[in-house]
């Protein structure tokens, strides 16, 4: 996994859009999210399990949103929890939109809204914002587009 600063370009922007395309995957499973901290790499040991740092991650295999290591939102389909089918497949595009002014994070797959989170206090912590991506298999490939 990798964890990187969003960079100086984000300091003057109110909306940050990240598009990743799943090029190759053994099990259609990767994680992408944000965290707020001064540590260089929070992905060691799977940062999404770290409960001491404010973080939130979309887990593509089961469609759940994890926040501070706990399931925050459960993907529902027709009122029933989806637990077995992957939401991501090869050539799918996952979009993460961080709206700093509105304190909102959206996840979309191929343009379709999957989840929206509204209470991360992004504006107050924007200088600590990091993007984190974790692939499950070393053979898996994603591309930023």
C-alpha positions in Angstrom: 0.0 0.0 0.0 1.0 3.6 -0.4 0.1 6.8 1.5 0.9 10.2 0.1 0.3 13.9 0.7 -2.3 15.4 -1.5 0.3 18.1 -2.3 0.5 21.8 -2.5 -1.9 21.9 -5.4 -4.8 21.1 -3.1 -4.2 24.0 -0.7 -5.9 26.5 -3.0 -8.5 24.2 -4.3 -11.9 23.4 -2.7 -12.5 20.2 -4.7 -10.1 17.4 -5.3 -11.0 14.6 -7.7 -9.1 11.4 -7.9 -9.9 8.9 -10.6 -8.3 5.4 -10.5 -8.9 2.7 -13.1 -8.6 -0.9 -12.1 -6.4 -2.3 -14.9 -5.6 -5.8 -13.5 -6.8 -7.6 -10.5 -6.8 -11.1 -9.2 -9.8 -10.6 -6.9 -11.2 -7.1 -7.8 -10.2 -5.9 -4.4 -8.5 -2.6 -3.5 -8.9 0.1 -0.9 -8.7 3.9 -1.3 -9.4 6.5 1.3 -8.1 9.5 3.2 -6.5 10.0 6.6 -5.3 13.0 8.6 -1.9 12.7 10.3 1.7 13.7 10.2 3.1 10.2 9.9 4.8 9.5 6.5 3.1 6.1 5.8 0.0 5.0 7.6 -0.6 2.0 5.3 1.9 -0.2 7.2 -0.1 -3.1 8.6 -3.2 -1.8 6.9 -3.9 1.7 8.2 -7.7 1.2 7.8 -7.5 -0.9 11.0 -5.8 1.9 12.9 -8.3 3.3 15.4 -6.1 6.1 16.8 -6.0 8.2 13.5 -9.0 9.8 11.9 -9.4 7.9 8.6 -12.0 6.6 6.2 -11.5 4.0 3.4 -13.6 2.5 0.7 -13.1 -1.3 0.4 -14.0 -2.3 -3.1 -14.5 -6.0 -2.5 -17.5 -5.8 -0.2 -18.4 -2.1 -0.9 -18.2 -1.1 2.8 -16.8 2.2 4.0 -14.4 1.7 6.9 -13.8 4.5 9.3 -11.2 4.2 12.1 -11.2 0.4 11.4 -14.9 -0.1 11.8 -17.6 -0.6 9.2 -19.0 2.9 8.8 -21.5 2.4 6.0 -22.8 -0.9 4.6 -23.5 -1.2 0.9 -27.2 -2.1 0.5 -29.1 -3.4 -2.5 -32.9 -3.4 -2.5 -32.7 -3.0 1.3 -30.5 -6.0 1.8 -26.8 -5.9 2.8 -24.4 -6.9 0.0 -21.6 -9.1 1.3 -20.4 -11.4 -1.4 -20.1 -9.7 -4.7 -17.4 -7.2 -5.6 -18.3 -3.7 -6.7 -15.1 -3.3 -8.7 -14.1 -5.1 -11.8 -11.2 -4.8 -14.2 -11.5 -1.5 -16.3 -13.9 0.0 -13.8 -13.1 3.6 -12.7 -13.4 4.6 -9.1 -13.7 8.3 -8.4 -13.1 9.9 -5.0 -14.3 13.5 -4.8 -13.1 15.5 -1.8 -15.1 18.7 -1.4 -13.3 20.7 1.3 -15.7 23.6 1.6 -18.8 21.3 1.9 -16.9 18.8 4.1 -18.1 16.0 1.8 -16.4 13.0 0.3 -18.1 11.0 -2.5 -17.2 7.7 -4.0 -18.4 6.9 -7.5 -17.9 3.8 -9.7 -18.1 4.5 -13.4 -19.9 7.8 -12.6 -22.5 6.2 -10.3 -22.6 7.4 -6.7 -21.8 4.7 -4.2 -21.4 6.6 -1.0 -21.2 10.1 0.5 -19.6 11.0 3.8 -20.3 14.5 5.3 -18.7 14.7 8.7 -14.8 14.5 8.4 -14.1 18.2 9.3 -11.8 18.3 6.2 -11.4 22.1 6.1 -9.9 22.3 9.6 -7.5 19.4 8.9 -6.7 20.0 5.2 -2.9 20.5 5.9 -2.8 16.9 7.3 -4.8 15.3 4.5 -3.2 12.2 2.9 -4.6 9.9 0.3 -4.1 6.1 0.9 -4.4 3.2 -1.5 -3.9 -0.4 -0.7 -3.9 -3.3 -3.2 -4.5 -6.8 -2.0 -2.3 -8.6 -4.5 1.2 -7.6 -5.7 0.1 -8.4 -9.3 -2.8 -6.0 -9.2 -2.5 -2.7 -11.2 -4.3 0.6 -11.0 -3.8 3.7 -13.0 -4.5 7.3 -12.1 -6.5 9.0 -14.8 
